[in-house]
Amino acid sequence: MSWPYGFHLVAQLFLPFQRIFMYFLTGKSELERIIANRTLPFASRVHQIEKSINYTTTKNLDYENEQVKLDKNKSLIHDQLNIVIHKLELYQKLIKQINDIRMTKVTSTDEKHLELFEKIWSRLVTQSNDDHEPMNMISKRWTKIGFQGSNPLTDFRGMGLLGLQSIEYLSRDKETCLTCVNIPPPNDYSFAIGVVNIVSWLVNLLEVDPSMKTNFHPLLTHFSLHPCNLDEFFQLFLLIFNEWHEFWIDQQANIMQFEQLSKIFRAQMLIECQQWRPIQRGFSKKIPK
């Protein structure tokens, strides 16, 4: 057992005693102390309250919330606690919504899925105004925009419908998207496959990273300060994709370097999530060359 993990385990064992001591010392529960600390940024407060809730073993959150309601002197604390709880509930709902989309299999028999393919075909595959070839689900032309073969359905197994929606979302800005699709070799990358990979990086940051031995949700900061809904998720995805594309071009890379560079880029994404502020445009420029 490593020293960091051993220290973490010992700290967890002593946590209940620490909370009891601090309660007798201050007369306030851990949740009250977190909320009363006005120096904490809101995003940090959300994280600490979530951690406190998850590590609480004696009394559940509903009990504590009801106790605060009964004490008129704690009405402000109750209101702030409700705001944070509401954000946490919205965040959990967003995770479920995204996972439900991700787990939806893309098929050629679903009308809504076909509509998305039609839009991608008309915007990205038939790039010329003189090209009016109707969309065909089995066509080598799909490889032109970065699918691995003539049947694009096989490339969504990891992200399901979320991958398809992400490609369609980017294709709405046709001109910008085509510059990503038409990168001249040897610096090109498989656009469609790249998009599916990039949205998977974002999905992974929604959940707790088990390797970190903490209850840290990397994207909770972003969604505690921005609307916690699917529209904001796709706007964040667009920001991440643009940062990745700029990073890729700056590296003058080729497809054989995709995995190596993606690890470096994802590490910087995680660093950005740990800054207690939303992910900001330009973060890829911080990556050492």
C-alpha positions as CSV (number, residue, x, y, z in Angstrom):
1,M,0.0,0.0,0.0
2,S,1.5,3.4,-1.0
3,W,2.1,6.2,1.6
4,P,-0.4,8.6,0.0
5,Y,-3.1,6.0,0.0
6,G,-2.3,5.0,3.6
7,F,-2.4,8.6,4.7
8,H,-5.8,9.1,3.0
9,L,-7.1,6.0,4.7
10,V,-6.0,7.2,8.2
11,A,-7.4,10.7,7.5
12,Q,-10.8,9.1,6.7
13,L,-10.8,7.1,9.9
14,F,-10.2,10.3,12.0
15,L,-12.6,12.5,10.1
16,P,-15.7,11.8,12.3
17,F,-13.7,12.7,15.4
18,Q,-12.4,15.8,13.8
19,R,-16.0,16.9,12.9
20,I,-17.2,16.3,16.5
21,F,-14.2,18.3,17.9
22,M,-14.9,21.2,15.5
23,Y,-18.6,21.2,16.4
24,F,-17.9,21.5,20.1
25,L,-15.2,24.2,19.3
26,T,-17.4,26.4,17.0
27,G,-21.0,25.3,17.7
28,K,-21.5,24.8,14.0
29,S,-21.8,21.7,11.8
30,E,-19.3,21.1,9.0
31,L,-22.0,22.3,6.4
32,E,-22.6,25.5,8.4
33,R,-18.9,26.2,8.6
34,I,-18.4,25.7,4.9
35,I,-21.4,28.0,4.0
36,A,-20.3,30.6,6.6
37,N,-16.8,30.9,5.1
38,R,-17.4,33.9,2.8
39,T,-13.8,33.7,1.5
40,L,-14.6,30.5,-0.4
41,P,-15.4,30.9,-4.1
42,F,-18.9,29.5,-4.9
43,A,-17.5,26.6,-7.0
44,S,-15.1,25.6,-4.2
45,R,-18.1,25.7,-1.7
46,V,-20.1,23.4,-3.9
47,H,-17.2,20.9,-4.0
48,Q,-16.7,21.0,-0.3
49,I,-20.4,20.6,0.5
50,E,-20.6,17.7,-1.9
51,K,-17.6,16.1,-0.2
52,S,-19.1,16.7,3.2
53,I,-22.4,15.1,2.1
54,N,-20.7,12.0,0.6
55,Y,-18.6,11.4,3.7
56,T,-21.4,12.0,6.2
57,T,-22.3,8.7,7.9
58,T,-24.2,9.7,11.1
59,K,-26.9,12.0,9.9
60,N,-28.2,12.3,6.3
61,L,-28.5,15.6,4.5
62,D,-32.3,15.7,4.7
63,Y,-32.0,15.6,8.5
64,E,-29.5,18.5,8.6
65,N,-31.6,20.5,6.2
66,E,-34.7,20.1,8.3
67,Q,-32.8,21.1,11.4
68,V,-31.6,24.3,9.7
69,K,-35.2,25.0,8.7
70,L,-36.3,24.9,12.3
71,D,-33.7,27.3,13.5
72,K,-34.6,30.8,12.4
73,N,-31.1,32.0,13.0
74,K,-30.0,29.6,10.3
75,S,-32.4,30.7,7.6
76,L,-29.6,32.2,5.4
77,I,-27.6,29.0,5.7
78,H,-30.7,27.0,4.7
79,D,-31.2,29.2,1.6
80,Q,-27.6,28.9,0.5
81,L,-27.6,25.1,1.3
82,N,-30.6,24.7,-0.9
83,I,-28.9,26.6,-3.8
84,V,-25.9,24.3,-3.6
85,I,-28.0,21.1,-3.3
86,H,-30.1,22.2,-6.3
87,K,-26.8,22.6,-8.3
88,L,-25.7,19.2,-7.3
89,E,-29.0,17.7,-8.2
90,L,-28.9,19.4,-11.6
91,Y,-25.4,18.1,-12.1
92,Q,-26.4,14.5,-11.4
93,K,-29.3,14.8,-13.7
94,L,-27.0,16.1,-16.5
95,I,-24.7,13.1,-16.0
96,K,-27.7,10.7,-16.3
97,Q,-29.0,12.5,-19.3
98,I,-25.6,12.4,-21.1
99,N,-25.1,8.7,-20.2
100,D,-28.6,7.8,-21.5
101,I,-27.7,9.5,-24.8
102,R,-24.3,7.8,-24.9
103,M,-25.9,4.4,-24.3
104,T,-28.4,4.8,-27.1
105,K,-27.3,2.7,-30.1
106,V,-27.1,4.5,-33.4
107,T,-29.1,2.7,-36.1
108,S,-30.2,3.2,-39.7
109,T,-33.8,2.5,-38.8
110,D,-34.4,5.4,-36.4
111,E,-35.8,8.4,-38.2
112,K,-34.1,10.9,-35.9
113,H,-30.7,9.3,-36.3
114,L,-31.2,9.4,-40.1
115,E,-32.0,13.1,-40.0
116,L,-28.7,13.7,-38.2
117,F,-26.8,11.7,-40.9
118,E,-28.6,13.6,-43.6
119,K,-27.5,16.9,-42.1
120,I,-23.9,15.8,-41.8
121,W,-23.9,14.4,-45.4
122,S,-25.3,17.6,-46.9
123,R,-22.9,19.9,-44.9
124,L,-19.7,17.9,-44.9
125,V,-19.7,15.0,-47.4
126,T,-21.2,16.8,-50.5
127,Q,-19.0,19.8,-50.2
128,S,-19.6,21.2,-53.7
129,N,-22.7,23.1,-54.6
130,D,-22.8,20.9,-57.8
131,D,-22.8,17.7,-55.7
132,H,-26.4,16.6,-55.2
133,E,-25.8,12.9,-54.5
134,P,-28.4,11.6,-52.1
135,M,-27.3,10.3,-48.7
136,N,-26.4,6.6,-48.6
137,M,-25.7,4.9,-45.3
138,I,-23.2,2.6,-47.1
139,S,-20.8,4.7,-49.0
140,K,-17.0,5.1,-49.2
141,R,-17.6,8.9,-49.2
142,W,-18.1,8.7,-45.4
143,T,-14.4,8.0,-45.1
144,K,-13.7,11.5,-46.5
145,I,-14.8,13.1,-43.3
146,G,-12.9,10.6,-41.1
147,F,-15.1,7.5,-40.6
148,Q,-13.1,4.3,-40.7
149,G,-15.1,2.6,-43.4
150,S,-18.0,2.8,-45.7
151,N,-20.5,2.1,-42.9
152,P,-20.3,4.9,-40.3
153,L,-22.6,3.0,-37.8
154,T,-19.6,1.0,-36.7
155,D,-17.8,4.0,-35.3
156,F,-20.2,5.0,-32.6
157,R,-19.9,2.1,-30.3
158,G,-18.0,4.0,-27.6
159,M,-20.2,7.1,-27.4
160,G,-23.4,6.0,-29.2
161,L,-25.9,8.7,-30.1
162,L,-23.8,11.3,-28.3
163,G,-21.0,10.9,-30.8
164,L,-23.4,11.4,-33.7
165,Q,-25.0,14.4,-32.1
166,S,-21.5,15.9,-31.5
167,I,-20.6,15.6,-35.2
168,E,-23.9,17.2,-36.2
169,Y,-23.4,20.0,-33.7
170,L,-20.0,20.9,-35.1
171,S,-21.3,20.7,-38.7
172,R,-23.7,23.6,-38.0
173,D,-20.8,25.9,-38.6
174,K,-20.1,24.4,-42.0
175,E,-17.2,26.6,-43.1
176,T,-15.2,26.2,-39.9
177,C,-15.9,22.5,-39.8
178,L,-14.7,21.9,-43.3
179,T,-11.3,23.5,-42.5
180,C,-11.0,20.7,-39.9
181,V,-12.2,18.0,-42.3
182,N,-9.9,19.1,-45.1
183,I,-6.5,19.4,-43.4
184,P,-4.0,18.5,-46.0
185,P,-1.8,15.4,-45.3
186,P,0.4,14.5,-43.5
187,N,-1.1,16.7,-40.8
188,D,-4.7,15.5,-41.2
189,Y,-6.5,13.4,-38.6
190,S,-9.7,11.4,-38.9
191,F,-12.3,14.2,-38.2
192,A,-15.3,12.0,-37.3
193,I,-13.3,9.6,-35.2
194,G,-11.5,12.5,-33.6
195,V,-14.9,14.1,-32.6
196,V,-16.1,10.8,-31.0
197,N,-12.8,10.6,-29.0
198,I,-13.0,14.3,-27.9
199,V,-16.5,14.1,-26.6
200,S,-15.5,10.9,-24.7
201,W,-12.8,12.9,-22.9
202,L,-15.4,15.4,-21.8
203,V,-17.8,12.6,-20.6
204,N,-15.0,11.1,-18.5
205,L,-14.5,14.4,-16.7
206,L,-18.1,14.5,-15.6
207,E,-17.6,11.5,-13.3
208,V,-15.3,11.0,-10.4
209,D,-11.8,9.8,-11.4
210,P,-11.3,6.5,-9.4
211,S,-7.5,6.9,-9.7
212,M,-7.5,10.1,-7.7
213,K,-8.7,8.5,-4.4
214,T,-11.0,11.5,-3.9
215,N,-14.6,12.4,-4.6
216,F,-13.6,15.2,-7.0
217,H,-15.9,15.8,-10.0
218,P,-13.6,17.6,-12.5
219,L,-16.4,19.4,-14.4
220,L,-18.5,20.3,-11.3
221,T,-16.8,23.7,-11.0
222,H,-17.7,24.6,-14.6
223,F,-21.3,23.6,-14.3
224,S,-21.8,25.2,-10.9
225,L,-21.0,28.6,-12.5
226,H,-22.7,27.9,-15.8
227,P,-26.2,26.5,-16.7
228,C,-26.2,22.8,-15.9
229,N,-27.9,21.5,-19.0
230,L,-27.2,19.8,-22.3
231,D,-26.8,23.0,-24.3
232,E,-24.0,24.2,-22.0
233,F,-22.4,20.7,-22.3
234,F,-22.3,21.1,-26.1
235,Q,-21.0,24.6,-25.9
236,L,-18.2,23.4,-23.7
237,F,-17.6,20.5,-26.1
238,L,-17.2,23.1,-28.9
239,L,-14.7,25.0,-26.9
240,I,-12.7,21.8,-26.1
241,F,-12.8,20.8,-29.8
242,N,-11.5,24.1,-31.0
243,E,-8.7,24.1,-28.4
244,W,-7.8,20.6,-29.5
245,H,-7.8,21.5,-33.2
246,E,-5.5,24.6,-32.6
247,F,-3.2,22.4,-30.4
248,W,-3.0,19.8,-33.2
249,I,-2.2,22.3,-35.9
250,D,0.4,24.0,-33.7
251,Q,2.1,20.7,-33.1
252,Q,2.3,20.0,-36.9
253,A,1.4,16.4,-36.0
254,N,0.4,13.4,-38.0
255,I,-2.1,10.7,-37.2
256,M,0.5,8.4,-35.6
257,Q,0.9,11.0,-32.8
258,F,-2.8,11.2,-32.0
259,E,-2.7,9.0,-28.9
260,Q,0.4,10.6,-27.5
261,L,-0.8,14.2,-28.0
262,S,-4.3,13.4,-26.7
263,K,-2.8,12.2,-23.4
264,I,-0.9,15.5,-23.1
265,F,-4.1,17.5,-24.0
266,R,-6.3,15.6,-21.6
267,A,-3.8,16.2,-18.8
268,Q,-4.1,19.9,-19.4
269,M,-7.9,19.7,-19.4
270,L,-7.7,18.1,-15.9
271,I,-5.4,20.8,-14.7
272,E,-7.9,23.5,-16.0
273,C,-10.7,21.7,-14.0
274,Q,-8.7,22.0,-10.8
275,Q,-8.4,25.8,-11.0
276,W,-11.8,26.4,-9.3
277,R,-13.1,28.3,-12.4
278,P,-14.8,27.4,-15.6
279,I,-12.6,26.0,-18.4
280,Q,-11.5,29.0,-20.5
281,R,-10.6,29.5,-24.1
282,G,-6.8,29.5,-24.8
283,F,-5.9,26.8,-22.2
284,S,-4.2,24.7,-24.9
285,K,-1.5,27.4,-25.3
286,K,-0.3,26.6,-21.8
287,I,0.8,23.1,-22.9
288,P,4.7,23.2,-23.3
289,K,5.9,22.5,-26.8
